[in-house]
Every structure is written in C-alpha cells, then in structure tokens.
C-alpha cells in the first residue's frame, strides 16, 4: 500500500461487516466473504475498525492483499479517507471488519469515538449487519431495526443471521426482519468445524494457525453455501472523497529503521509502515528469534509488540541479538512498544513463574505470571525530545496487554505522560535511559489538530 498523492479520488466500493455486540461472528463472516469473493476473481481488500493487529493478518491471508486499520478515535476523517483510498487502488471491493458493537466507542466529538459506525459514515460504506440469533427469533427484528434507525449517518445494507438452530428458527427471524424493510442475505448454522483458535490476546496469529489456507477455504465454502453472495455484492458502495495531499499518520523517526519481525515481534500497523516508506524511510527487518542483531547501518531500532512472553527463553538465549541491541543502544536510539518494551527491561517472568534475563537497557522487570488486563485508548505526551517528536509532542494510540511491571527503577524517567479517553488524570508511562526508550503504549497516529502528517 502506498499513500495517495492527488487532489481528489473516488473510494473503491466497500462494506463494513459489523454486529450489535462482540462475539456475534464478524470475523468468521468477513473471512468467508473475503475468500469467497476472491475465489470468484475479484480483487478483495481488507480493513479493520480500531486498533487490532491480529484480524488484519487473517484478512491478508484470505485476500492476498495487505489489510489496514481504520480508527476513528485516533485518525481524523481526512486521514481515514486517505488510507482507504490508498488501500482501494489495487482492489475491486474492500470488506472492513468492525470492532465490538457497531456503535460502541468512547466519549468524544461526533465522528471521533472509535466506533465502527464512525468509519462507515466517514467513508460512505454501508453496513452488513451480522446478528447472533441464538436464544431469540423475531426479537432479532427489533435489534436490526434499532441499528437501522439509531444513527442516521449510516445505511444498513442488510443482515446475515448467525448460529441458527433450525430451518424454522431461520424463517421466524428472517421474516420478522424482512417485515421491517431490511434485507436478509442468508443464515449461518452453528458449526464447530470452521472455528478459529484463540488465546489470551484473542485469536492465534495467522502465521501460527495450522493449515490456515485449508481453513480459510472451508470458511469460504461454509459462507458461500448459506449466504447469497450475488445479493450482497451490489450493496457495496463507493463514495467520492477529496484527498488534499499525500498523508501519513506518523512521520518516520529515522531514515533507516531496523524493525524486529518474527513470531515474538509482529504488532506493527501497516498504515504506519506505509507512511514511513512513502516519506522515503528505509525499513530493514531482522529476527530476534533467529538470533539476528539489529543491522548496524540503521539509524534507529524499533522493537514492536507481539508475544515475547511465549518465547522468553529463546529470546534470553539469543546472545547475538541481545549483545547487538546493547551495542546499538550505545550510540543510536532503540524504542520498544509493549512486548518490545519488556524485552528492553531487566527480566521477564513467564506464565510458569520462571525469570528470563532480557536486554537490561531499561531498569524495569516484567511479569506475565501476574496477569492483569490493561486496555484502552491513550493520548501520550512525549516527556523529552525523541525521534517520534520533541518534548510535549502528542501521539494517539492504545494499550492492550496482560503483563505487569514487577519492579520499576525510579531512576529511569518516563517515556511519556498518558491519559485515557475517559478523563482520568495523566500518568507517567514507560521509561527512558540513555538512547533506549519503551512503554506499553502503541502509537496509531500523531495527534495534530487536523489529525494529519503531510509528507
């Protein structure tokens, strides 16, 4: 994906696959539609509402195209449109998977709440609503009608029923919804054979899912058997939008950026990478799990989040990686996000209570044995001059982790001061020592007044 550089464009037609609540079957339906339409010869692109790393990787596997994140809290509408336009350049259709419930978000100005409905409204994409009808029948019509009426900015293209128990059950729910003037495109029965594996941060990552291609084809076959694909496709819409300039969510922190990438370090947003590359930055990958050091010719080393807690022993034994990281940090910046932050610390306690020595570039130690969920949007104010911006510069992003700080070092000043989206007081977050910095904060964009970085 490259970012657009033109005064105006027309978005590829798209649909937002959303639901009234989490756990309704959005991911299964989205992946099935993606692979089924691709099998019909369409160029299908994927997107995900909100700050999710895992679903876009499954989208990419299903479509053969890179998926991206569209977040209405962290990204102003012009940036959403620019990213969608860029993603659509190589696609006939974009299927955007919603997050949580269709209207679920945080308190914020109109269109900037993080809700999937904000993305649908900003891009002009109708909503394909999936409703889990287990435990109900005609009452599903009230839910569908309520979703259609609640927000006048959006259009409900139609409904897919999920977890239908019988033909009679399907008829009762479908007829009630259709009586309200809302199309029903099909009904998925309960099926355990097409479920995706899960673990503590959600789904197992796409690259680790056994027989993924066969599973995606099975999901596509399941969806194609029960859903009217020919009826869904014409409901996708394209909206004409203006794109004023080439836009990036975040300016590159260096010219040559060494980025860790393997099963332990996989959480980096595609739109961030696309913006860095469009600005002329060079990306150099390396694998800590393969005991590769950060390339020494690079100007900055970036350790993304991921699952280092599942590979702590292997990381601790990767002497070439750890020694190379320490050498790099003697003269050049090293930054760690979430999992990368933990690897920069003194030690990491795994789920079994065993301590593994890490890089020791920051003073804190971390524990996955003492688990506590930290989740939500964050505004971050950089505490001191940093490659991501000068002291006081603001970033928008989120936290999502179960690990905790087991022991902090008070001599390490914070990387940033963060506050959540609910008005709670600002708090110190992360640490810096010499050229090393890290925090649990994942950056989504620079928090400029217009939400854009022009490059």
NULUMGU-266803 format. One record per residue (C-alpha): x, y, z. Coordinates in steps of 0.5 Angstrom, whole numbers, plus 500, padded with zeros to 3 digits. Example, Ala and Ser with C-alpha at 12.3 -4.5 7.8 and 13.67 -1.06 7.14 Angstrom:
DOSE     X     Y     Z
DOSE   525   491   516
DOSE   527   498   514
END
This chain:
DOSE     X     Y     Z
DOSE   500   500   500
DOSE   503   507   498
DOSE   499   513   500
DOSE   495   517   495
DOSE   498   524   492
DOSE   493   527   489
DOSE   487   533   490
DOSE   481   528   489
DOSE   479   521   489
DOSE   474   516   489
DOSE   474   511   494
DOSE   473   503   492
DOSE   467   501   494
DOSE   466   498   501
DOSE   462   495   506
DOSE   463   495   514
DOSE   462   488   517
DOSE   459   490   524
DOSE   455   487   529
DOSE   451   489   535
DOSE   456   486   540
DOSE   462   483   540
DOSE   462   475   539
DOSE   457   475   534
DOSE   461   472   529
DOSE   464   478   525
DOSE   471   475   524
DOSE   468   469   521
DOSE   463   472   516
DOSE   469   477   514
DOSE   474   472   512
DOSE   469   468   509
DOSE   466   473   504
DOSE   474   475   503
DOSE   476   469   501
DOSE   469   467   497
DOSE   470   474   493
DOSE   477   473   492
DOSE   475   466   489
DOSE   471   469   484
DOSE   476   473   481
DOSE   475   480   485
DOSE   481   484   488
DOSE   479   484   495
DOSE   482   488   500
DOSE   481   488   508
DOSE   481   493   513
DOSE   479   493   521
DOSE   476   498   525
DOSE   480   500   531
DOSE   487   498   534
DOSE   487   491   532
DOSE   494   487   530
DOSE   491   480   529
DOSE   485   481   525
DOSE   488   484   519
DOSE   494   479   519
DOSE   488   474   517
DOSE   485   479   512
DOSE   491   479   509
DOSE   492   471   509
DOSE   484   471   506
DOSE   485   476   501
DOSE   493   476   499
DOSE   493   484   500
DOSE   495   488   506
DOSE   490   490   511
DOSE   490   496   515
DOSE   487   499   521
DOSE   482   505   521
DOSE   481   508   527
DOSE   476   514   528
DOSE   479   516   535
DOSE   486   516   533
DOSE   485   518   526
DOSE   481   525   523
DOSE   476   523   518
DOSE   481   526   512
DOSE   487   521   514
DOSE   481   515   514
DOSE   479   517   507
DOSE   487   518   505
DOSE   488   511   508
DOSE   482   508   505
DOSE   484   511   498
DOSE   491   508   498
DOSE   488   501   500
DOSE   483   501   495
DOSE   488   503   489
DOSE   489   495   488
DOSE   482   493   490
DOSE   475   492   487
DOSE   472   491   494
DOSE   474   493   501
DOSE   471   489   507
DOSE   472   493   513
DOSE   471   489   520
DOSE   468   492   525
DOSE   470   492   533
DOSE   466   491   539
DOSE   459   493   537
DOSE   457   498   531
DOSE   456   504   536
DOSE   461   502   541
DOSE   466   507   543
DOSE   469   512   548
DOSE   466   519   549
DOSE   469   524   544
DOSE   467   529   539
DOSE   462   527   533
DOSE   465   522   529
DOSE   472   521   533
DOSE   469   516   538
DOSE   473   510   536
DOSE   466   507   534
DOSE   465   502   527
DOSE   459   507   525
DOSE   464   513   525
DOSE   468   509   520
DOSE   462   507   516
DOSE   460   514   516
DOSE   467   518   514
DOSE   468   513   508
DOSE   460   512   506
DOSE   461   505   506
DOSE   454   501   508
DOSE   454   496   514
DOSE   453   489   513
DOSE   450   487   520
DOSE   451   480   523
DOSE   446   478   528
DOSE   447   472   533
DOSE   440   470   534
DOSE   442   464   539
DOSE   437   465   544
DOSE   432   469   540
DOSE   428   469   534
DOSE   423   475   532
DOSE   426   479   537
DOSE   432   480   532
DOSE   428   484   528
DOSE   428   490   534
DOSE   435   489   534
DOSE   436   490   526
DOSE   431   496   526
DOSE   434   499   532
DOSE   441   499   529
DOSE   438   502   522
DOSE   435   508   526
DOSE   440   509   531
DOSE   445   513   527
DOSE   442   517   521
DOSE   449   518   518
DOSE   450   510   516
DOSE   446   505   512
DOSE   445   498   514
DOSE   446   494   507
DOSE   442   488   510
DOSE   443   483   515
DOSE   446   476   516
DOSE   444   471   521
DOSE   449   467   525
DOSE   448   461   530
DOSE   441   459   527
DOSE   439   453   530
DOSE   434   450   525
DOSE   430   452   519
DOSE   424   454   523
DOSE   429   459   527
DOSE   431   462   521
DOSE   425   463   518
DOSE   422   466   524
DOSE   428   471   525
DOSE   429   473   517
DOSE   421   474   516
DOSE   421   479   522
DOSE   427   483   520
DOSE   424   483   513
DOSE   418   486   515
DOSE   422   492   517
DOSE   424   493   510
DOSE   431   490   512
DOSE   434   485   507
DOSE   437   478   510
DOSE   442   476   506
DOSE   443   469   509
DOSE   444   465   515
DOSE   450   461   518
DOSE   448   455   522
DOSE   452   453   528
DOSE   458   450   526
DOSE   465   448   530
DOSE   469   446   524
DOSE   470   453   522
DOSE   472   456   528
DOSE   479   460   529
DOSE   484   458   535
DOSE   484   463   541
DOSE   489   465   546
DOSE   490   471   551
DOSE   490   477   547
DOSE   485   474   542
DOSE   486   469   536
DOSE   492   466   535
DOSE   496   470   530
DOSE   495   468   522
DOSE   502   466   521
DOSE   502   461   527
DOSE   495   458   525
DOSE   496   451   523
DOSE   493   449   516
DOSE   491   456   515
DOSE   489   456   508
DOSE   485   450   508
DOSE   481   453   514
DOSE   480   459   510
DOSE   478   455   504
DOSE   473   451   509
DOSE   470   458   512
DOSE   469   461   505
DOSE   465   454   503
DOSE   461   455   509
DOSE   459   462   508
DOSE   458   461   500
DOSE   453   455   502
DOSE   449   459   507
DOSE   450   467   504
DOSE   447   470   498
DOSE   454   473   495
DOSE   450   476   489
DOSE   446   480   493
DOSE   451   483   498
DOSE   456   485   492
DOSE   451   490   489
DOSE   450   493   496
DOSE   457   496   497
DOSE   458   503   495
DOSE   464   508   494
DOSE   464   515   496
DOSE   467   521   492
DOSE   472   524   497
DOSE   477   529   497
DOSE   485   528   499
DOSE   489   534   499
DOSE   496   532   500
DOSE   500   526   501
DOSE   499   524   508
DOSE   502   520   514
DOSE   499   518   521
DOSE   506   519   523
DOSE   513   522   521
DOSE   519   517   521
DOSE   523   517   527
DOSE   529   516   522
DOSE   532   515   515
DOSE   534   508   516
DOSE   530   504   521
DOSE   531   497   524
DOSE   525   493   526
DOSE   525   487   529
DOSE   520   482   526
DOSE   518   475   528
DOSE   513   471   532
DOSE   515   475   538
DOSE   515   481   535
DOSE   509   482   530
DOSE   505   488   532
DOSE   506   494   528
DOSE   501   498   524
DOSE   501   497   516
DOSE   499   505   516
DOSE   505   507   520
DOSE   510   503   515
DOSE   507   505   509
DOSE   507   513   512
DOSE   515   512   513
DOSE   516   509   507
DOSE   512   514   503
DOSE   517   519   507
DOSE   523   516   504
DOSE   525   512   510
DOSE   528   505   509
DOSE   526   499   513
DOSE   531   494   515
DOSE   528   487   518
DOSE   531   483   523
DOSE   529   477   527
DOSE   531   476   535
DOSE   528   469   535
DOSE   533   467   529
DOSE   539   471   534
DOSE   540   476   529
DOSE   543   483   531
DOSE   540   490   529
DOSE   543   492   523
DOSE   549   497   525
DOSE   548   501   519
DOSE   541   503   521
DOSE   540   510   525
DOSE   534   507   530
DOSE   532   500   532
DOSE   525   499   533
DOSE   522   493   537
DOSE   515   492   536
DOSE   510   489   541
DOSE   508   482   540
DOSE   508   475   544
DOSE   515   476   547
DOSE   513   472   554
DOSE   511   466   550
DOSE   519   466   547
DOSE   522   469   553
DOSE   527   463   554
DOSE   529   463   547
DOSE   530   471   547
DOSE   534   470   553
DOSE   539   465   550
DOSE   539   470   543
DOSE   546   473   545
DOSE   548   476   538
DOSE   541   479   538
DOSE   542   482   546
DOSE   549   484   545
DOSE   548   487   538
DOSE   542   491   542
DOSE   546   493   547
DOSE   552   496   542
DOSE   547   499   538
DOSE   544   503   544
DOSE   551   506   546
DOSE   550   511   540
DOSE   543   510   537
DOSE   536   510   539
DOSE   532   504   541
DOSE   525   504   542
DOSE   520   499   545
DOSE   513   498   544
DOSE   509   494   549
DOSE   513   487   548
DOSE   519   491   546
DOSE   519   495   552
DOSE   519   488   556
DOSE   525   486   552
DOSE   529   492   554
DOSE   528   491   561
DOSE   532   487   566
DOSE   528   481   566
DOSE   521   478   564
DOSE   518   473   568
DOSE   514   468   564
DOSE   507   465   566
DOSE   510   459   570
DOSE   514   464   574
DOSE   521   463   571
DOSE   525   469   570
DOSE   529   470   564
DOSE   534   476   563
DOSE   533   481   558
DOSE   537   486   555
DOSE   538   491   561
DOSE   537   497   557
DOSE   532   500   562
DOSE   531   499   569
DOSE   524   495   570
DOSE   523   488   570
DOSE   516   485   568
DOSE   512   479   569
DOSE   507   475   565
DOSE   505   471   571
DOSE   502   476   575
DOSE   497   478   569
DOSE   492   484   569
DOSE   489   487   563
DOSE   490   494   561
DOSE   486   496   555
DOSE   484   502   552
DOSE   486   509   548
DOSE   491   513   550
DOSE   493   520   549
DOSE   501   521   550
DOSE   505   527   551
DOSE   513   525   550
DOSE   517   527   556
DOSE   523   529   553
DOSE   526   530   546
DOSE   525   524   542
DOSE   526   521   535
DOSE   518   521   535
DOSE   518   528   537
DOSE   520   534   541
DOSE   518   534   548
DOSE   511   536   549
DOSE   509   533   542
DOSE   503   529   543
DOSE   501   522   540
DOSE   495   518   540
DOSE   495   510   541
DOSE   492   505   546
DOSE   495   500   551
DOSE   493   492   551
DOSE   497   488   555
DOSE   496   483   561
DOSE   504   483   563
DOSE   505   488   569
DOSE   511   492   572
DOSE   514   487   577
DOSE   520   492   579
DOSE   521   499   577
DOSE   527   503   577
DOSE   525   510   580
DOSE   532   513   577
DOSE   529   512   570
DOSE   525   518   568
DOSE   518   516   564
DOSE   518   516   556
DOSE   511   520   556
DOSE   505   522   560
DOSE   499   519   558
DOSE   492   520   560
DOSE   486   515   558
DOSE   480   517   554
DOSE   475   518   560
DOSE   478   524   563
DOSE   482   521   568
DOSE   489   524   571
DOSE   495   524   567
DOSE   500   519   569
DOSE   507   517   568
DOSE   508   511   563
DOSE   515   508   560
DOSE   522   509   561
DOSE   528   512   558
DOSE   535   511   560
DOSE   541   514   555
DOSE   539   512   548
DOSE   533   507   550
DOSE   526   508   551
DOSE   520   504   552
DOSE   513   504   554
DOSE   506   500   554
DOSE   504   505   549
DOSE   502   503   542
DOSE   502   509   537
DOSE   497   510   532
DOSE   498   517   530
DOSE   501   524   531
DOSE   495   528   535
DOSE   496   534   531
DOSE   490   539   531
DOSE   488   537   524
DOSE   490   529   525
DOSE   495   529   519
DOSE   502   529   518
DOSE   504   532   511
DOSE   510   529   507
END
